């Protein structure tokens, strides 16, 4: 007797094959039968009634490194059909760590990934690990709604191996380099699924210092490549210099994206390991540079490298609203009289004409910490006119006439003043998104990136940027936008499913999952594709120490199954926690 039989579904099996009608049977956490009309008995039968049956999504770019200590549900990924995540991206993480150095790693994560330091101090079980194998063993004793794979981060490795010299990006000695290589090899032997680094000046600690490893010599990374090659496991993940633009005032990148690509090519050839790296279209460089990077990738892979540019499914948008960062949050009067008030009371106070006049005219007070994400308030002030309101359903390809600036102009008002009133509407729950480039044109770029045979899909940053970016819903956006709603040329449903299941699983060597095939792990989604929806963000004040995070409500997942166990049903958590640490 099977544990579960799902009947009458549309099977999109993750291999890239066209959808077909059929059933699927699950026994002992694995897929026992697929296709046709399964008549075997089961403890539970689910009638999919024509809904999609897909593998669970594999999200390879998340930042749950702290959240694994306090949250077994692993939201928002679990809400979006994800059954496997990879964390420890972008060169920041929490192991290894010498006793007493925890705060430095917290300040790195807070500055780079915008996770509240208070939540990381209070919510994490500091003292439960020092080395990366210790950290993995800590996770191995916990249960989650999905499987978690962890990468070891260059920032933590450098600080652990070199102390303050590593944190301040001083050059590593030969002994330092050998020590770091051995630490990385030990971690991957113990089960780390990869090693990550960041080389862009845009990634800074809370106090404005570049992430350790930002300016590491090529020889340092190539020595780590040699150690990974000897182990024979693991993926190298990198944020190349130049990824997030020129960033005037931060000193400028020390190298080019083309030179970074050559370094990654050499890393892959030296180690024999796959490399995945962030690829975006940057407005600060040649707008076609991304095409050159794809061409160079094809050339490198034809010569034996394994390079996989990691691309997003929608433009990464900065969100603003009263429960997030906004243009008025650093006004003296706001800080003194409003910031501590509950949302409803804040809306009442800000609706007073005198208060509005004050907040529109007062000069800002800059945050004490130069690397704090609060500094984005100035960007929202300057960009008020090009903000897009997020309405239900969220339109990821809006017209320029939808911007707050266009709406303000139609009423003969200034964009900043219009933004002020917009944020107060609907009880202060409105959100707007910043995207300073032509979104329809950018979507054409993303489509070409996604369609490239060498790319993988990622960059959701789930678990990070909790009050600025809400892209943990990207796995769902891929199905709603690219395979159903796009106004322009779409992508086939089976292609999108393959891209975020088998394709991502293969990158990390997770050969037991990613497709609906007999013997594969029973990680499965049942999806009402016609009604699958991503709603505007909602603020939740549920982080440790009362911290706030934004999450987009998602509806249309009839069930998510991890390791043969139903973890979500009709978009509600069942409380089951079959997810475990996933070792390399």
Helices and strands as residue ranges (DSSP letters): E 2-12, E 20-27, E 30-34, E 42-47, E 52-55, E 57-59, G 67-69, G 77-80, E 82-87, H 102-113, H 117-123, H 132-140, E 147-153, H 154-162, H 164-167, H 174-190, E 194-198, H 218-231, E 235-239, H 257-271, E 275-278, H 289-302, E 307-311, E 318-320, H 332-333, I 334-338, H 343-350, H 353-361, G 373-376, H 377-382, G 384-386, E 387-389, G 400-402, H 404-410, H 415-428, E 432-434, H 439-451, E 456-457, G 471-473, H 474-477, I 478-485, H 493-499, H 502-507, E 524-527, G 529-531, E 533-540, G 544-546, E 549-555, E 557-562, E 565-569, E 572-573
